[in-house]
């Protein structure tokens, strides 16, 4: 199931096709803002964030940003959503 469909289907109506883009922008901004960019490449990271009144829990892998000027800087990748409001979704 696609990310958008997973979120829409399990968000109890809080996220719809009309506001999924807004949700995704807020989610990425929060996750990236909370990420410690000094984590090593390949590090497994669990997250818990609140977006649009929903508590989201999941995990991702810290991955090198690919810029040789910043050889140790990482960003979230391979993001997996596990729970929305403590209900298993994956």
Secondary structure, 3 states (H helix, E strand, C coil): CCHHHHHHHHCCCCCCCCCHHHHHHHHHHHHHHHCCCCCCCCCEEEEEEEECCEEEEEEEEEEECCCHHHCCCEEEEEEEEEEECCEECC
